[in-house]
Amino acid sequence: MEASGSGFSSTTPPVFDGENYQAWAVKMSAFMEGSDLWEAVKDDYEVTPLPDNPIINQIRFHKESITRKAKAKSCLYTAVSPFIFNRIMKFPTAKDIWNFLKIEYEGDEKIRGMKALNLMREF
């Protein structure tokens, strides 16, 4: 399922256009987990600097950690509409982007749902 060992799945991530955040968040977290990128979003780990005279495994792990964080951020950029991209491009990490989207859009759906219920009651 991986495309030439790049760490990205051959499928494209679900695109979020500002509607139905809950469903998108579930699909997106599963997509990123399957692409081995979810840890970079969920934990937002710090990449420790390499020690003096690092061994090959330390260099490899360091590079993979940096690359995984960059791919997670890139994946989130790809998974949103151009309007939403303009709002998230200022955030430095994938976790910051994820948290912004959650705060911005999760509450909106709850509010819309409550307004719809209130309108139905009034009708």
C-alpha positions, -999 to 999 in steps of 0.1 A, spaced: 0 0 0 30 24 4 42 42 -26 78 32 -31 88 33 6 82 70 9 60 66 40 29 80 22 0 58 13 -9 55 -24 -44 68 -15 -51 104 -9 -62 118 24 -99 129 29 -103 166 22 -119 189 48 -139 218 35 -153 231 68 -183 207 70 -187 176 90 -155 179 111 -162 149 133 -163 124 104 -133 140 87 -112 139 120 -119 101 123 -110 94 87 -80 117 88 -66 102 121 -70 67 106 -53 78 74 -24 93 93 -21 63 116 -19 40 86 8 62 71 28 62 103 23 99 108 -2 101 137 24 100 164 38 133 151 4 149 155 -7 133 187 25 135 207 43 164 189 76 149 201 108 169 202 136 158 179 167 157 201 199 169 185 225 144 174 254 137 198 290 142 189 301 113 167 267 97 162 263 61 152 245 53 120 213 42 138 212 76 157 215 95 124 188 73 108 164 78 137 171 115 138 164 119 101 132 97 103 119 118 132 124 151 114 109 137 82 78 122 99 70 156 115 73 173 81 52 147 63 25 150 90 23 187 84 23 183 47 -4 157 49 -26 181 68 -19 208 43 -31 185 15 -62 174 34 -79 208 36 -95 231 12 -76 262 0 -96 285 23 -88 264 53 -51 261 42 -48 299 43 -59 298 79 -36 270 91 -4 277 72 9 300 100 11 271 125 46 256 130 36 220 138 11 194 128 -2 192 164 -9 230 163 -27 226 131 -48 197 144 -57 216 176 -67 247 157 -90 227 134 -105 209 164 -112 241 183 -124 260 152 -147 234 137 -157 209 163 -176 236 183 -192 250 152 -210 217 145 -223 214 180 -236 250 179 -252 244 145 -268 212 158 -282 230 188 -295 259 166 -312 233 143 -328 216 173 -340 250 187 -355 259 153 -373 226 151 -387 231 185 -399 266 176 -415 253 144 
